[in-house]
Amino acid sequence: MKPRRWILPALIAAALVATLLAYRHPAVMIQLGEQIWACFG
């Protein structure tokens, strides 16, 4: 059975789109930064 070659690029594209949409909402990025900072503080 031949593996489907479009699955991995589709997942990568979905991750990139989700990241770009998250950048449109500054509150999401602030929360993410605070969570990452909490790991070190």
N, C-alpha and C positions, 0 to 999 in steps of 0.2 A: 504494500500500500504506500502510495507516494505522500510524503508530508506536505501539508499546505504551507506554501511559502509566504502567504499574505498575513498569517496570524501574528507573527512577531512584529513586522512593520506596523500593523494596525494597533497593536498594544503600545508600541513606542509613540505613535502619533497621538493616541488617546492620552497618554501620560503628559505629552508636551502641551496638548490643548488644555488639559486640566490645570497644568502649571500656569499657563498664560491667563486662564480665567481667574485663578487665585490671585494673580498680581493685580487684577482689576479691583480687588477689594482689599484696601490697606489693612483693615482690621484683621483679616486672616493672616497676613504677613506679620503683623505685630504679635499676634497670639503665637504663631509658630516660632518667632524669634524669642519670645519670653519662655516658651517651653524648652527650647534648645539651651537658653541661658541658664535655666533652672537645673539642667543636668550638671553644670559645672560650678554652680554657686552654692 
